[in-house]
């Protein structure tokens, strides 16, 4: 079958550099992106076994100029089909971000991931993807803008 565009979604946690940055809690992952991609157009077709998803995001961290402590590492996680609670879905992407002792005010991070969901997941009609940021310990970093997460689902091989 020809390639089908199934759905496109965008989640914006912070649209631009925020004057009030958000602290990253070390006790639990922080949900910073949440999208649901519809797969209904592929149901009942041969494309149900040929769905692929492209995910991308931007996360910006802020290190205040007055901070002297070195930042700890952060991990970005994308889960498929979770409930919005970290660990409830299948981790499909994990990126360790270790800024080390770099001196910076803004630290932008870009991510790109792909997923080939199984037919059982596609047959649900909607696939939820969530993006989390996790701190590895005490840190001097704040979440700032832009923070966004987007995805596109397509099917078929053309």
N, CA, C and O atoms as a GROMACS GRO file, in nm:
protein
  632
    1UNK      N    1   0.084  -0.119   0.000
    1UNK     CA    2   0.000   0.000   0.000
    1UNK      C    3   0.088   0.125   0.000
    1UNK      O    4   0.202   0.121   0.046
    2UNK      N    5   0.036   0.233  -0.051
    2UNK     CA    6   0.113   0.358  -0.046
    2UNK      C    7   0.128   0.407   0.097
    2UNK      O    8   0.056   0.365   0.188
    3UNK      N    9   0.223   0.494   0.114
    3UNK     CA   10   0.248   0.550   0.246
    3UNK      C   11   0.130   0.635   0.291
    3UNK      O   12   0.079   0.718   0.216
    4UNK      N   13   0.086   0.613   0.416
    4UNK     CA   14  -0.023   0.688   0.476
    4UNK      C   15   0.030   0.773   0.589
    4UNK      O   16   0.106   0.725   0.673
    5UNK      N   17  -0.008   0.898   0.593
    5UNK     CA   18   0.016   0.980   0.711
    5UNK      C   19  -0.096   0.951   0.808
    5UNK      O   20  -0.213   0.974   0.776
    6UNK      N   21  -0.063   0.900   0.925
    6UNK     CA   22  -0.165   0.865   1.023
    6UNK      C   23  -0.197   0.980   1.116
    6UNK      O   24  -0.314   1.009   1.141
    7UNK      N   25  -0.094   1.047   1.168
    7UNK     CA   26  -0.119   1.154   1.265
    7UNK      C   27   0.009   1.232   1.290
    7UNK      O   28   0.120   1.182   1.270
    8UNK      N   29  -0.008   1.357   1.334
    8UNK     CA   30   0.103   1.444   1.377
    8UNK      C   31   0.057   1.517   1.501
    8UNK      O   32  -0.055   1.568   1.506
    9UNK      N   33   0.144   1.521   1.603
    9UNK     CA   34   0.108   1.589   1.727
    9UNK      C   35   0.227   1.666   1.782
    9UNK      O   36   0.343   1.636   1.750
   10UNK      N   37   0.197   1.766   1.865
   10UNK     CA   38   0.299   1.850   1.927
   10UNK      C   39   0.260   1.876   2.072
   10UNK      O   40   0.144   1.907   2.101
   11UNK      N   41   0.357   1.864   2.161
   11UNK     CA   42   0.338   1.896   2.302
   11UNK      C   43   0.441   2.001   2.339
   11UNK      O   44   0.561   1.982   2.317
   12UNK      N   45   0.396   2.113   2.395
   12UNK     CA   46   0.488   2.222   2.432
   12UNK      C   47   0.478   2.243   2.583
   12UNK      O   48   0.376   2.288   2.635
   13UNK      N   49   0.586   2.210   2.652
   13UNK     CA   50   0.592   2.228   2.798
   13UNK      C   51   0.624   2.374   2.831
   13UNK      O   52   0.564   2.432   2.921
   14UNK      N   53   0.719   2.431   2.757
   14UNK     CA   54   0.754   2.573   2.770
   14UNK      C   55   0.780   2.625   2.629
   14UNK      O   56   0.868   2.573   2.560
   15UNK      N   57   0.706   2.726   2.584
   15UNK     CA   58   0.717   2.769   2.445
   15UNK      C   59   0.845   2.845   2.410
   15UNK      O   60   0.889   2.842   2.295
   16UNK      N   61   0.904   2.912   2.505
   16UNK     CA   62   1.027   2.987   2.479
   16UNK      C   63   1.101   3.001   2.610
   16UNK      O   64   1.055   2.952   2.713
   17UNK      N   65   1.213   3.067   2.608
   17UNK     CA   66   1.288   3.082   2.732
   17UNK      C   67   1.198   3.143   2.839
   17UNK      O   68   1.144   3.252   2.824
   18UNK      N   69   1.185   3.070   2.944
   18UNK     CA   70   1.095   3.111   3.052
   18UNK      C   71   1.167   3.201   3.150
   18UNK      O   72   1.280   3.173   3.190
   19UNK      N   73   1.101   3.309   3.189
   19UNK     CA   74   1.161   3.395   3.290
   19UNK      C   75   1.160   3.326   3.426
   19UNK      O   76   1.247   3.350   3.510
   20UNK      N   77   1.061   3.240   3.447
   20UNK     CA   78   1.055   3.159   3.568
   20UNK      C   79   1.087   3.016   3.531
   20UNK      O   80   0.999   2.941   3.488
   21UNK      N   81   1.212   2.976   3.548
   21UNK     CA   82   1.253   2.842   3.513
   21UNK      C   83   1.202   2.744   3.616
   21UNK      O   84   1.170   2.782   3.729
   22UNK      N   85   1.193   2.617   3.577
   22UNK     CA   86   1.136   2.513   3.662
   22UNK      C   87   1.247   2.424   3.717
   22UNK      O   88   1.328   2.371   3.640
   23UNK      N   89   1.252   2.405   3.849
   23UNK     CA   90   1.354   2.316   3.905
   23UNK      C   91   1.328   2.171   3.863
   23UNK      O   92   1.213   2.130   3.844
   24UNK      N   93   1.434   2.095   3.848
   24UNK     CA   94   1.424   1.954   3.815
   24UNK      C   95   1.437   1.876   3.944
   24UNK      O   96   1.543   1.874   4.007
   25UNK      N   97   1.328   1.812   3.984
   25UNK     CA   98   1.321   1.739   4.110
   25UNK      C   99   1.405   1.612   4.102
   25UNK      O  100   1.395   1.537   4.005
   26UNK      N  101   1.488   1.589   4.203
   26UNK     CA  102   1.572   1.469   4.202
   26UNK      C  103   1.500   1.347   4.256
   26UNK      O  104   1.554   1.236   4.247
   27UNK      N  105   1.381   1.363   4.311
   27UNK     CA  106   1.313   1.249   4.372
   27UNK      C  107   1.231   1.168   4.272
   27UNK      O  108   1.204   1.050   4.295
   28UNK      N  109   1.192   1.229   4.160
   28UNK     CA  110   1.115   1.155   4.061
   28UNK      C  111   1.129   1.221   3.923
   28UNK      O  112   1.156   1.341   3.914
   29UNK      N  113   1.110   1.143   3.816
   29UNK     CA  114   1.118   1.200   3.681
   29UNK      C  115   1.011   1.307   3.661
   29UNK      O  116   0.902   1.300   3.718
   30UNK      N  117   1.044   1.405   3.580
   30UNK     CA  118   0.953   1.514   3.550
   30UNK      C  119   0.897   1.494   3.409
   30UNK      O  120   0.973   1.484   3.313
   31UNK      N  121   0.764   1.488   3.397
   31UNK     CA  122   0.697   1.474   3.267
   31UNK      C  123   0.705   1.607   3.194
   31UNK      O  124   0.655   1.709   3.242
   32UNK      N  125   0.769   1.607   3.076
   32UNK     CA  126   0.786   1.732   3.002
   32UNK      C  127   0.729   1.724   2.860
   32UNK      O  128   0.733   1.823   2.787
   33UNK      N  129   0.676   1.608   2.821
   33UNK     CA  130   0.614   1.595   2.689
   33UNK      C  131   0.516   1.479   2.689
   33UNK      O  132   0.543   1.375   2.749
   34UNK      N  133   0.403   1.497   2.622
   34UNK     CA  134   0.299   1.394   2.622
   34UNK      C  135   0.217   1.409   2.493
   34UNK      O  136   0.149   1.509   2.473
   35UNK      N  137   0.224   1.308   2.407
   35UNK     CA  138   0.146   1.310   2.283
   35UNK      C  139   0.077   1.176   2.263
   35UNK      O  140   0.124   1.073   2.310
   36UNK      N  141  -0.033   1.179   2.193
   36UNK     CA  142  -0.103   1.057   2.154
   36UNK      C  143  -0.117   1.057   2.003
   36UNK      O  144  -0.178   1.148   1.946
   37UNK      N  145  -0.061   0.957   1.938
   37UNK     CA  146  -0.067   0.948   1.793
   37UNK      C  147  -0.173   0.846   1.752
   37UNK      O  148  -0.168   0.730   1.792
   38UNK      N  149  -0.269   0.891   1.671
   38UNK     CA  150  -0.376   0.803   1.626
   38UNK      C  151  -0.327   0.711   1.515
   38UNK      O  152  -0.254   0.753   1.425
   39UNK      N  153  -0.369   0.586   1.522
   39UNK     CA  154  -0.332   0.486   1.420
   39UNK      C  155  -0.456   0.427   1.353
   39UNK      O  156  -0.446   0.328   1.280
   40UNK      N  157  -0.572   0.485   1.377
   40UNK     CA  158  -0.699   0.433   1.326
   40UNK      C  159  -0.698   0.412   1.174
   40UNK      O  160  -0.751   0.311   1.128
   41UNK      N  161  -0.641   0.504   1.093
   41UNK     CA  162  -0.644   0.481   0.948
   41UNK      C  163  -0.573   0.353   0.902
   41UNK      O  164  -0.600   0.304   0.792
   42UNK      N  165  -0.484   0.298   0.984
   42UNK     CA  166  -0.412   0.176   0.946
   42UNK      C  167  -0.485   0.049   0.988
   42UNK      O  168  -0.451  -0.060   0.942
   43UNK      N  169  -0.585   0.062   1.074
   43UNK     CA  170  -0.655  -0.056   1.125
   43UNK      C  171  -0.730  -0.128   1.012
   43UNK      O  172  -0.793  -0.065   0.927
   44UNK      N  173  -0.720  -0.259   1.014
   44UNK     CA  174  -0.789  -0.339   0.913
   44UNK      C  175  -0.723  -0.340   0.777
   44UNK      O  176  -0.780  -0.390   0.681
   45UNK      N  177  -0.602  -0.284   0.767
   45UNK     CA  178  -0.528  -0.284   0.640
   45UNK      C  179  -0.397  -0.360   0.659
   45UNK      O  180  -0.359  -0.393   0.772
   46UNK      N  181  -0.328  -0.387   0.548
   46UNK     CA  182  -0.197  -0.453   0.559
   46UNK      C  183  -0.096  -0.360   0.626
   46UNK      O  184   0.009  -0.405   0.672
   47UNK      N  185  -0.126  -0.232   0.630
   47UNK     CA  186  -0.034  -0.135   0.692
   47UNK      C  187  -0.026  -0.146   0.843
   47UNK      O  188   0.062  -0.086   0.905
   48UNK      N  189  -0.116  -0.220   0.904
   48UNK     CA  190  -0.115  -0.231   1.050
   48UNK      C  191   0.017  -0.289   1.101
   48UNK      O  192   0.056  -0.265   1.215
   49UNK      N  193   0.086  -0.364   1.018
   49UNK     CA  194   0.215  -0.423   1.058
   49UNK      C  195   0.333  -0.340   1.007
   49UNK      O  196   0.448  -0.380   1.024
   50UNK      N  197   0.305  -0.225   0.946
   50UNK     CA  198   0.412  -0.144   0.888
   50UNK      C  199   0.402   0.002   0.932
   50UNK      O  200   0.420   0.094   0.852
   51UNK      N  201   0.374   0.022   1.061
   51UNK     CA  202   0.365   0.158   1.116
   51UNK      C  203   0.501   0.197   1.174
   51UNK      O  204   0.567   0.116   1.238
   52UNK      N  205   0.540   0.319   1.149
   52UNK     CA  206   0.662   0.372   1.209
   52UNK      C  207   0.634   0.513   1.261
   52UNK      O  208   0.551   0.587   1.208
   53UNK      N  209   0.706   0.545   1.366
   53UNK     CA  210   0.683   0.671   1.436
   53UNK      C  211   0.815   0.747   1.445
   53UNK      O  212   0.918   0.690   1.480
   54UNK      N  213   0.810   0.875   1.413
   54UNK     CA  214   0.926   0.964   1.426
   54UNK      C  215   0.895   1.061   1.540
   54UNK      O  216   0.790   1.126   1.541
   55UNK      N  217   0.986   1.069   1.636
   55UNK     CA  218   0.970   1.156   1.752
   55UNK      C  219   1.088   1.252   1.761
   55UNK      O  220   1.202   1.213   1.734
   56UNK      N  221   1.062   1.374   1.798
   56UNK     CA  222   1.171   1.469   1.817
   56UNK      C  223   1.135   1.565   1.930
   56UNK      O  224   1.019   1.582   1.966
   57UNK      N  225   1.238   1.625   1.985
   57UNK     CA  226   1.214   1.719   2.093
   57UNK      C  227   1.331   1.811   2.116
   57UNK      O  228   1.443   1.787   2.069
   58UNK      N  229   1.304   1.915   2.189
   58UNK     CA  230   1.405   2.011   2.232
   58UNK      C  231   1.383   2.035   2.381
   58UNK      O  232   1.271   2.061   2.426
   59UNK      N  233   1.490   2.026   2.455
   59UNK     CA  234   1.487   2.052   2.599
   59UNK      C  235   1.600   2.149   2.629
   59UNK      O  236   1.714   2.125   2.591
   60UNK      N  237   1.568   2.257   2.696
   60UNK     CA  238   1.670   2.355   2.731
   60UNK      C  239   1.689   2.361   2.881
   60UNK      O  240   1.593   2.374   2.957
   61UNK      N  241   1.813   2.351   2.922
   61UNK     CA  242   1.848   2.360   3.063
   61UNK      C  243   1.916   2.493   3.089
   61UNK      O  244   1.985   2.546   3.002
   62UNK      N  245   1.895   2.546   3.206
   62UNK     CA  246   1.952   2.675   3.246
   62UNK      C  247   2.039   2.652   3.368
   62UNK      O  248   1.997   2.589   3.465
   63UNK      N  249   2.158   2.703   3.362
   63UNK     CA  250   2.247   2.703   3.478
   63UNK      C  251   2.265   2.849   3.518
   63UNK      O  252   2.332   2.925   3.448
   64UNK      N  253   2.205   2.888   3.630
   64UNK     CA  254   2.216   3.029   3.670
   64UNK      C  255   2.361   3.072   3.683
   64UNK      O  256   2.446   2.996   3.729
   65UNK      N  257   2.389   3.195   3.642
   65UNK     CA  258   2.526   3.246   3.643
   65UNK      C  259   2.585   3.250   3.784
   65UNK      O  260   2.707   3.246   3.799
   66UNK      N  261   2.501   3.257   3.885
   66UNK     CA  262   2.550   3.264   4.023
   66UNK      C  263   2.585   3.128   4.081
   66UNK      O  264   2.636   3.119   4.192
   67UNK      N  265   2.556   3.022   4.006
   67UNK     CA  266   2.580   2.886   4.055
   67UNK      C  267   2.724   2.844   4.033
   67UNK      O  268   2.777   2.859   3.923
   68UNK      N  269   2.787   2.792   4.137
   68UNK     CA  270   2.924   2.745   4.125
   68UNK      C  271   2.934   2.593   4.120
   68UNK      O  272   3.031   2.539   4.068
   69UNK      N  273   2.834   2.524   4.173
   69UNK     CA  274   2.838   2.378   4.175
   69UNK      C  275   2.825   2.321   4.034
   69UNK      O  276   2.749   2.372   3.952
   70UNK      N  277   2.900   2.216   4.008
   70UNK     CA  278   2.890   2.149   3.878
   70UNK      C  279   2.755   2.077   3.869
   70UNK      O  280   2.711   2.016   3.967
   71UNK      N  281   2.690   2.083   3.753
   71UNK     CA  282   2.561   2.015   3.740
   71UNK      C  283   2.578   1.864   3.735
   71UNK      O  284   2.680   1.813   3.688
   72UNK      N  285   2.478   1.793   3.783
   72UNK     CA  286   2.481   1.647   3.772
   72UNK      C  287   2.429   1.607   3.635
   72UNK      O  288   2.379   1.691   3.560
   73UNK      N  289   2.440   1.481   3.604
   73UNK     CA  290   2.390   1.434   3.475
   73UNK      C  291   2.238   1.424   3.478
   73UNK      O  292   2.177   1.410   3.584
   74UNK      N  293   2.180   1.430   3.362
   74UNK     CA  294   2.036   1.417   3.343
   74UNK      C  295   2.013   1.305   3.243
   74UNK      O  296   2.100   1.274   3.162
   75UNK      N  297   1.896   1.244   3.251
   75UNK     CA  298   1.857   1.142   3.154
   75UNK      C  299   1.724   1.183   3.095
   75UNK      O  300   1.631   1.220   3.167
   76UNK      N  301   1.714   1.176   2.963
   76UNK     CA  302   1.588   1.196   2.893
   76UNK      C  303   1.534   1.059   2.855
   76UNK      O  304   1.608   0.977   2.799
   77UNK      N  305   1.407   1.033   2.885
   77UNK     CA  306   1.344   0.904   2.857
   77UNK      C  307   1.217   0.925   2.777
   77UNK      O  308   1.139   1.016   2.806
   78UNK      N  309   1.195   0.840   2.677
   78UNK     CA  310   1.066   0.837   2.607
   78UNK      C  311   1.006   0.699   2.632
   78UNK      O  312   1.070   0.596   2.611
   79UNK      N  313   0.880   0.700   2.678
   79UNK     CA  314   0.807   0.576   2.700
   79UNK      C  315   0.690   0.566   2.602
   79UNK      O  316   0.626   0.666   2.567
   80UNK      N  317   0.664   0.443   2.559
   80UNK     CA  318   0.547   0.416   2.476
   80UNK      C  319   0.438   0.353   2.562
   80UNK      O  320   0.465   0.261   2.639
   81UNK      N  321   0.317   0.403   2.547
   81UNK     CA  322   0.197   0.346   2.609
   81UNK      C  323   0.201   0.341   2.761
   81UNK      O  324   0.151   0.246   2.821
   82UNK      N  325   0.259   0.442   2.822
   82UNK     CA  326   0.253   0.452   2.967
   82UNK      C  327   0.127   0.526   3.010
   82UNK      O  328   0.050   0.575   2.928
   83UNK      N  329   0.107   0.532   3.140
   83UNK     CA  330  -0.012   0.598   3.195
   83UNK      C  331   0.016   0.744   3.234
   83UNK      O  332  -0.072   0.813   3.285
   84UNK      N  333   0.138   0.789   3.212
   84UNK     CA  334   0.179   0.922   3.260
   84UNK      C  335   0.258   0.912   3.388
   84UNK      O  336   0.307   1.013   3.440
   85UNK      N  337   0.270   0.791   3.440
   85UNK     CA  338   0.352   0.763   3.556
   85UNK      C  339   0.481   0.700   3.507
   85UNK      O  340   0.477   0.600   3.435
   86UNK      N  341   0.597   0.754   3.545
   86UNK     CA  342   0.725   0.698   3.498
   86UNK      C  343   0.736   0.549   3.527
   86UNK      O  344   0.704   0.504   3.638
   87UNK      N  345   0.780   0.473   3.429
   87UNK     CA  346   0.798   0.330   3.444
   87UNK      C  347   0.675   0.248   3.408
   87UNK      O  348   0.679   0.126   3.413
   88UNK      N  349   0.565   0.314   3.374
   88UNK     CA  350   0.442   0.241   3.342
   88UNK      C  351   0.435   0.197   3.196
   88UNK      O  352   0.349   0.118   3.160
   89UNK      N  353   0.525   0.249   3.112
   89UNK     CA  354   0.525   0.213   2.971
   89UNK      C  355   0.653   0.142   2.932
   89UNK      O  356   0.733   0.104   3.017
   90UNK      N  357   0.672   0.126   2.802
   90UNK     CA  358   0.791   0.064   2.747
   90UNK      C  359   0.890   0.175   2.709
   90UNK      O  360   0.857   0.262   2.629
   91UNK      N  361   1.010   0.172   2.765
   91UNK     CA  362   1.111   0.272   2.730
   91UNK      C  363   1.162   0.242   2.590
   91UNK      O  364   1.211   0.132   2.563
   92UNK      N  365   1.149   0.341   2.501
   92UNK     CA  366   1.198   0.323   2.364
   92UNK      C  367   1.318   0.412   2.334
   92UNK      O  368   1.381   0.398   2.229
   93UNK      N  369   1.351   0.503   2.426
   93UNK     CA  370   1.462   0.595   2.404
   93UNK      C  371   1.516   0.640   2.538
   93UNK      O  372   1.440   0.669   2.630
   94UNK      N  373   1.648   0.644   2.549
   94UNK     CA  374   1.714   0.692   2.670
   94UNK      C  375   1.842   0.764   2.630
   94UNK      O  376   1.925   0.709   2.559
   95UNK      N  377   1.857   0.887   2.676
   95UNK     CA  378   1.975   0.968   2.645
   95UNK      C  379   2.031   1.026   2.774
   95UNK      O  380   1.961   1.097   2.846
   96UNK      N  381   2.157   0.996   2.801
   96UNK     CA  382   2.226   1.054   2.915
   96UNK      C  383   2.286   1.187   2.872
   96UNK      O  384   2.354   1.196   2.770
   97UNK      N  385   2.262   1.289   2.950
   97UNK     CA  386   2.315   1.423   2.924
   97UNK      C  387   2.406   1.457   3.042
   97UNK      O  388   2.360   1.471   3.155
   98UNK      N  389   2.534   1.470   3.014
   98UNK     CA  390   2.631   1.500   3.119
   98UNK      C  391   2.708   1.626   3.080
   98UNK      O  392   2.809   1.618   3.010
   99UNK      N  393   2.661   1.742   3.126
   99UNK     CA  394   2.729   1.866   3.088
   99UNK      C  395   2.865   1.884   3.154
   99UNK      O  396   2.939   1.976   3.118
  100UNK      N  397   2.900   1.799   3.251
  100UNK     CA  398   3.031   1.808   3.315
  100UNK      C  399   3.050   1.942   3.383
  100UNK      O  400   2.958   1.996   3.444
  101UNK      N  401   3.169   1.994   3.372
  101UNK     CA  402   3.202   2.121   3.437
  101UNK      C  403   3.195   2.239   3.340
  101UNK      O  404   3.252   2.345   3.366
  102UNK      N  405   3.124   2.221   3.229
  102UNK     CA  406   3.112   2.329   3.133
  102UNK      C  407   3.049   2.452   3.197
  102UNK      O  408   2.958   2.442   3.279
  103UNK      N  409   3.098   2.566   3.158
  103UNK     CA  410   3.040   2.691   3.205
  103UNK      C  411   2.940   2.737   3.099
  103UNK      O  412   2.978   2.767   2.986
  104UNK      N  413   2.813   2.742   3.135
  104UNK     CA  414   2.710   2.783   3.039
  104UNK      C  415   2.594   2.845   3.114
  104UNK      O  416   2.576   2.822   3.234
  105UNK      N  417   2.516   2.923   3.043
  105UNK     CA  418   2.389   2.970   3.097
  105UNK      C  419   2.276   2.883   3.042
  105UNK      O  420   2.195   2.832   3.120
  106UNK      N  421   2.270   2.866   2.910
  106UNK     CA  422   2.167   2.782   2.847
  106UNK      C  423   2.235   2.660   2.785
  106UNK      O  424   2.343   2.671   2.726
  107UNK      N  425   2.171   2.546   2.798
  107UNK     CA  426   2.223   2.421   2.744
  107UNK      C  427   2.110   2.353   2.668
  107UNK      O  428   2.032   2.278   2.727
  108UNK      N  429   2.099   2.379   2.535
  108UNK     CA  430   1.992   2.318   2.458
  108UNK      C  431   2.026   2.173   2.420
  108UNK      O  432   2.141   2.142   2.387
  109UNK      N  433   1.927   2.087   2.425
  109UNK     CA  434   1.943   1.946   2.392
  109UNK      C  435   1.839   1.912   2.286
  109UNK      O  436   1.721   1.946   2.301
  110UNK      N  437   1.881   1.845   2.181
  110UNK     CA  438   1.788   1.798   2.078
  110UNK      C  439   1.784   1.647   2.082
  110UNK      O  440   1.886   1.582   2.106
  111UNK      N  441   1.668   1.592   2.058
  111UNK     CA  442   1.657   1.446   2.053
  111UNK      C  443   1.572   1.405   1.935
  111UNK      O  444   1.478   1.475   1.896
  112UNK      N  445   1.606   1.291   1.878
  112UNK     CA  446   1.531   1.231   1.770
  112UNK      C  447   1.527   1.082   1.794
  112UNK      O  448   1.630   1.021   1.821
  113UNK      N  449   1.408   1.023   1.785
  113UNK     CA  450   1.393   0.880   1.808
  113UNK      C  451   1.294   0.823   1.708
  113UNK      O  452   1.209   0.894   1.655
  114UNK      N  453   1.307   0.695   1.684
  114UNK     CA  454   1.213   0.625   1.598
  114UNK      C  455   1.154   0.507   1.672
  114UNK      O  456   1.216   0.453   1.763
  115UNK      N  457   1.036   0.467   1.632
  115UNK     CA  458   0.971   0.351   1.693
  115UNK      C  459   0.896   0.274   1.586
  115UNK      O  460   0.834   0.333   1.497
  116UNK      N  461   0.901   0.143   1.596
  116UNK     CA  462   0.826   0.054   1.510
  116UNK      C  463   0.732  -0.026   1.601
  116UNK      O  464   0.763  -0.138   1.639
  117UNK      N  465   0.616   0.032   1.635
  117UNK     CA  466   0.529  -0.033   1.732
  117UNK      C  467   0.473  -0.164   1.677
  117UNK      O  468   0.443  -0.174   1.558
  118UNK      N  469   0.458  -0.264   1.763
  118UNK     CA  470   0.400  -0.389   1.718
  118UNK      C  471   0.252  -0.372   1.680
  118UNK      O  472   0.186  -0.279   1.726
  119UNK      N  473   0.202  -0.463   1.598
  119UNK     CA  474   0.063  -0.455   1.550
  119UNK      C  475  -0.036  -0.450   1.666
  119UNK      O  476  -0.139  -0.382   1.656
  120UNK      N  477  -0.008  -0.520   1.775
  120UNK     CA  478  -0.100  -0.519   1.890
  120UNK      C  479  -0.115  -0.378   1.947
  120UNK      O  480  -0.224  -0.341   1.991
  121UNK      N  481  -0.007  -0.300   1.946
  121UNK     CA  482  -0.012  -0.162   1.995
  121UNK      C  483  -0.083  -0.074   1.893
  121UNK      O  484  -0.165   0.010   1.930
  122UNK      N  485  -0.054  -0.093   1.765
  122UNK     CA  486  -0.119  -0.015   1.659
  122UNK      C  487  -0.270  -0.038   1.662
  122UNK      O  488  -0.347   0.055   1.643
  123UNK      N  489  -0.312  -0.162   1.685
  123UNK     CA  490  -0.454  -0.196   1.686
  123UNK      C  491  -0.533  -0.132   1.800
  123UNK      O  492  -0.656  -0.137   1.799
  124UNK      N  493  -0.466  -0.071   1.895
  124UNK     CA  494  -0.536   0.003   2.001
  124UNK      C  495  -0.598   0.132   1.947
  124UNK      O  496  -0.690   0.186   2.007
  125UNK      N  497  -0.545   0.180   1.832
  125UNK     CA  498  -0.598   0.301   1.770
  125UNK      C  499  -0.531   0.429   1.813
  125UNK      O  500  -0.548   0.532   1.749
  126UNK      N  501  -0.455   0.423   1.921
  126UNK     CA  502  -0.384   0.541   1.973
  126UNK      C  503  -0.259   0.494   2.046
  126UNK      O  504  -0.265   0.402   2.129
  127UNK      N  505  -0.148   0.557   2.017
  127UNK     CA  506  -0.023   0.525   2.086
  127UNK      C  507   0.021   0.648   2.163
  127UNK      O  508   0.040   0.755   2.104
  128UNK      N  509   0.037   0.634   2.292
  128UNK     CA  510   0.080   0.746   2.377
  128UNK      C  511   0.231   0.740   2.394
  128UNK      O  512   0.287   0.635   2.424
  129UNK      N  513   0.296   0.856   2.376
  129UNK     CA  514   0.439   0.870   2.400
  129UNK      C  515   0.459   0.981   2.503
  129UNK      O  516   0.400   1.088   2.492
  130UNK      N  517   0.543   0.953   2.602
  130UNK     CA  518   0.571   1.051   2.707
  130UNK      C  519   0.721   1.073   2.716
  130UNK      O  520   0.800   0.980   2.702
  131UNK      N  521   0.760   1.198   2.738
  131UNK     CA  522   0.900   1.237   2.752
  131UNK      C  523   0.922   1.283   2.896
  131UNK      O  524   0.849   1.368   2.947
  132UNK      N  525   1.023   1.225   2.960
  132UNK     CA  526   1.059   1.259   3.098
  132UNK      C  527   1.203   1.306   3.104
  132UNK      O  528   1.286   1.267   3.022
  133UNK      N  529   1.232   1.390   3.204
  133UNK     CA  530   1.370   1.423   3.237
  133UNK      C  531   1.393   1.379   3.381
  133UNK      O  532   1.309   1.400   3.469
  134UNK      N  533   1.508   1.318   3.403
  134UNK     CA  534   1.542   1.260   3.533
  134UNK      C  535   1.678   1.314   3.574
  134UNK      O  536   1.772   1.311   3.495
  135UNK      N  537   1.689   1.362   3.697
  135UNK     CA  538   1.817   1.407   3.749
  135UNK      C  539   1.886   1.292   3.821
  135UNK      O  540   1.821   1.215   3.893
  136UNK      N  541   2.017   1.280   3.801
  136UNK     CA  542   2.093   1.172   3.865
  136UNK      C  543   2.136   1.206   4.007
  136UNK      O  544   2.197   1.122   4.073
  137UNK      N  545   2.106   1.323   4.054
  137UNK     CA  546   2.143   1.362   4.190
  137UNK      C  547   2.125   1.511   4.208
  137UNK      O  548   2.065   1.578   4.125
  138UNK      N  549   2.178   1.563   4.318
  138UNK     CA  550   2.170   1.708   4.342
  138UNK      C  551   2.224   1.780   4.219
  138UNK      O  552   2.328   1.743   4.166
  139UNK      N  553   2.154   1.882   4.176
  139UNK     CA  554   2.200   1.953   4.057
  139UNK      C  555   2.174   2.101   4.069
  139UNK      O  556   2.096   2.147   4.153
  140UNK      N  557   2.240   2.174   3.983
  140UNK     CA  558   2.226   2.318   3.980
  140UNK      C  559   2.154   2.364   3.854
  140UNK      O  560   2.157   2.482   3.821
  141UNK      N  561   2.090   2.270   3.784
  141UNK     CA  562   2.025   2.303   3.658
  141UNK      C  563   1.875   2.324   3.676
  141UNK      O  564   1.812   2.264   3.763
  142UNK      N  565   1.820   2.410   3.592
  142UNK     CA  566   1.677   2.436   3.589
  142UNK      C  567   1.627   2.406   3.448
  142UNK      O  568   1.701   2.421   3.351
  143UNK      N  569   1.504   2.365   3.438
  143UNK     CA  570   1.440   2.347   3.308
  143UNK      C  571   1.394   2.483   3.261
  143UNK      O  572   1.326   2.555   3.334
  144UNK      N  573   1.430   2.519   3.139
  144UNK     CA  574   1.393   2.647   3.083
  144UNK      C  575   1.334   2.621   2.945
  144UNK      O  576   1.320   2.506   2.905
  145UNK      N  577   1.299   2.724   2.872
  145UNK     CA  578   1.240   2.703   2.740
  145UNK      C  579   1.341   2.724   2.630
  145UNK      O  580   1.443   2.789   2.654
  146UNK      N  581   1.318   2.673   2.513
  146UNK     CA  582   1.200   2.598   2.477
  146UNK      C  583   1.209   2.452   2.520
  146UNK      O  584   1.317   2.393   2.523
  147UNK      N  585   1.094   2.395   2.552
  147UNK     CA  586   1.081   2.253   2.580
  147UNK      C  587   0.961   2.206   2.499
  147UNK      O  588   0.847   2.244   2.526
  148UNK      N  589   0.988   2.121   2.398
  148UNK     CA  590   0.879   2.073   2.312
  148UNK      C  591   0.905   1.927   2.274
  148UNK      O  592   1.018   1.879   2.281
  149UNK      N  593   0.800   1.859   2.233
  149UNK     CA  594   0.805   1.718   2.197
  149UNK      C  595   0.702   1.696   2.087
  149UNK      O  596   0.587   1.736   2.101
  150UNK      N  597   0.743   1.632   1.977
  150UNK     CA  598   0.650   1.612   1.866
  150UNK      C  599   0.668   1.474   1.806
  150UNK      O  600   0.771   1.408   1.824
  151UNK      N  601   0.566   1.431   1.733
  151UNK     CA  602   0.572   1.300   1.671
  151UNK      C  603   0.486   1.292   1.546
  151UNK      O  604   0.387   1.363   1.532
  152UNK      N  605   0.528   1.203   1.457
  152UNK     CA  606   0.455   1.176   1.333
  152UNK      C  607   0.446   1.025   1.319
  152UNK      O  608   0.545   0.954   1.335
  153UNK      N  609   0.326   0.974   1.289
  153UNK     CA  610   0.307   0.831   1.264
  153UNK      C  611   0.269   0.814   1.117
  153UNK      O  612   0.180   0.883   1.066
  154UNK      N  613   0.337   0.722   1.050
  154UNK     CA  614   0.306   0.688   0.911
  154UNK      C  615   0.299   0.536   0.900
  154UNK      O  616   0.344   0.462   0.987
  155UNK      N  617   0.240   0.492   0.789
  155UNK     CA  618   0.229   0.349   0.764
  155UNK      C  619   0.251   0.324   0.616
  155UNK      O  620   0.235   0.414   0.533
  156UNK      N  621   0.286   0.200   0.582
  156UNK     CA  622   0.305   0.161   0.443
  156UNK      C  623   0.450   0.171   0.400
  156UNK      O  624   0.533   0.231   0.468
  157UNK      N  625   0.477   0.111   0.288
  157UNK     CA  626   0.616   0.109   0.239
  157UNK      C  627   0.631   0.180   0.107
  157UNK      O  628   0.743   0.192   0.057
  158UNK      N  629   0.524   0.228   0.050
  158UNK     CA  630   0.527   0.307  -0.072
  158UNK      C  631   0.570   0.225  -0.186
  158UNK      O  632   0.579   0.275  -0.298
   0.00000   0.00000   0.00000
